[in-house]
Amino acid sequence: MNGRLWVNDPDCMVARPEIKERETWAAHLEGYGGVRFSSDNLAALDRRGLELTRRFLSQPQHGQRVGGE
């Protein structure tokens, strides 16, 4: 991975406090529907960053069923 994936990948959550637009980015990703992953060091996230990341990673992808429904 040459660094480009993390910069250009539209379904990668970045919720570090240094990311000024992390709320906007999280909202964008929630509607995107691609593969969901985070590039942050989870142990280094603040409370809000963890909340955003948990919410994002726990949502089903578009077309995915929840609870075997």
C-alpha positions in Angstrom: 0.0 0.0 0.0 1.7 3.1 -1.2 -0.4 5.7 0.7 -2.7 6.4 -2.2 -5.4 4.0 -1.0 -5.9 5.8 2.2 -6.0 9.2 0.5 -8.3 8.3 -2.4 -10.5 5.5 -1.1 -14.1 6.8 -0.7 -15.2 4.2 1.9 -12.4 4.6 4.4 -13.4 6.2 7.7 -10.9 8.7 9.2 -12.2 10.1 12.5 -9.0 11.4 14.1 -9.4 14.7 15.9 -7.0 16.3 13.4 -9.5 15.7 10.6 -11.4 18.9 10.5 -14.3 17.6 8.5 -14.7 14.2 10.2 -18.4 14.8 10.9 -19.1 15.6 7.3 -16.9 12.7 6.1 -18.7 10.3 8.4 -22.1 11.4 7.1 -20.9 11.0 3.5 -19.6 7.5 4.2 -22.9 6.4 5.9 -24.7 6.8 2.5 -21.9 5.4 0.3 -22.5 1.7 0.7 -19.1 0.3 -0.1 -16.8 -1.9 1.9 -16.4 -0.4 5.3 -13.1 0.0 7.1 -11.2 2.5 9.3 -7.6 3.6 8.7 -7.2 5.1 12.2 -5.3 3.7 15.1 -8.5 3.0 17.2 -6.6 3.2 20.5 -5.6 6.8 19.6 -9.2 8.1 18.8 -11.0 10.5 21.1 -14.5 9.7 22.3 -16.2 11.3 19.3 -13.9 9.6 16.8 -14.8 6.2 18.4 -18.5 7.0 18.3 -18.3 7.9 14.6 -16.2 4.8 13.8 -18.4 2.4 15.7 -21.6 3.8 14.1 -20.0 3.6 10.6 -18.6 0.0 11.0 -21.8 -1.4 12.6 -24.1 -0.3 9.8 -25.0 -2.9 7.2 -23.8 -2.3 3.7 -26.4 -1.5 1.1 -28.2 -4.7 0.2 -27.0 -6.6 3.3 -29.5 -8.1 5.6 -29.4 -7.6 9.3 -30.1 -10.5 11.7 -30.8 -13.0 9.0 -34.0 -11.3 7.9 
